[in-house]
Amino acid sequence: MKFRSVKLVAPKKLEIFESQLDILKDDDVLIKVISCGVCSTERSIYEGKNIGTLGCSYRNKKYPADLGHEATGEVIEIGKCVKKFSVGDIVSGLTYSSNCFSEFIKEKEIDLIKIPKTNKEDAKYIILEPIMSTVNILHQLDIKVGDKAFIVGDGFMSLLLIAGLSRYPLSELVVVGHHDYKLNLAKNLGATKIINNTNIDNRDINEELFEIAKLGFDLSIEYAGNTSSLALAASVCKAKARSQLVLGSSYSNDMPFIISNYLQNRAPIIVPSYPHQSKNKILDLERAAFGVNNIFPIKTLITHEFNFDNVNGCFEIFENKPKNFIKSIFLPI
């Protein structure tokens, strides 16, 4: 059976390929993709900046490069050793082995979970990989009653984390960002204070933050992905108190490392955010699935949809973001 997929063939140039499905291995699950989240971390890949760089994913070492790693879909066929799934199940998980901007993907049973009690229309919103990333952060953090938390960045991943952190007994949950629309949503999700820093110097924001948290923040999360935001997040960590600094964004290989003094002077614990830091990936995926219905407002946060006909828009939207843009998905069918 042949199927279509989208690959990056040059900077900002996508092409649709037609391929033949391979024979399944014993532990493979063949999935008909319902949707794939468009991750901002792949913007630099789309622009050609990370293709072939040191440490890049095997998916992006050369052209044509694969895109998409946040898939959910319907099980079409299973390998003979697969026990967890049956044909017709809706599944999602850590879909890193495939090009998920595709009609079909193959993934290993060990990296997937079944989505309980859902239909195909609702399933398009249940992209578990970013939600699992959020659950992973929450499980890594040592959160105590009355802690003060700070997040710089008001994008999709920040909003997921705000929704999760607001369930903890924090005394402060302060969010700094650029967009009133998303900051107001952060407030609705549980942020105690929001600050739009569009026209404010980092030094002034720093002073305002120390007015809120006199000795600094117990938890500081960087989700904007640039040098000044990382420096701001590091600078407001509570000094010499085993505060926690979460590196939540993706960072360019060319980005200067300017927080060395903060690491030595304030001595925070560095918390990486990627899913493979999880101590139990399947358990965190299951808890992410629980959180879809109980904690994380995923339907509200997915604002745009694309398909094979307008697939370039998946990444062009990052350059000229509409006012209400938060997160988009690719729908191959």
Secondary structure, DSSP 8 states (H G I E B T S, - for coil): -EEEEEEEEETTEEEEEEEE-----TTEEEEEEEEEE--GGGHHHHTTSSTT-TT--GGGSSSSB-----EEEEEEEE-TT--S--TT-EEEE---SS-SSBSEEEEEGGGEEE--S--HHHHTT--HHHHHHHHHHHHHS---TT-EEEEE--SHHHHHHHHHHTTS--SEEEEEES-HHHHHHHHHHT-SEEEE-TT--HHHHHHHHHHHSTT-BSEEEE-S-SHHHHHHHHHTB-TTTT-EEEE-S---TTS----HHHHHHT--EEEE-SGGG-S-HHHHHHHHHHHHHHT--HHHHEEEEE-GGGTTHHHHHHHS--TT--EEEE---
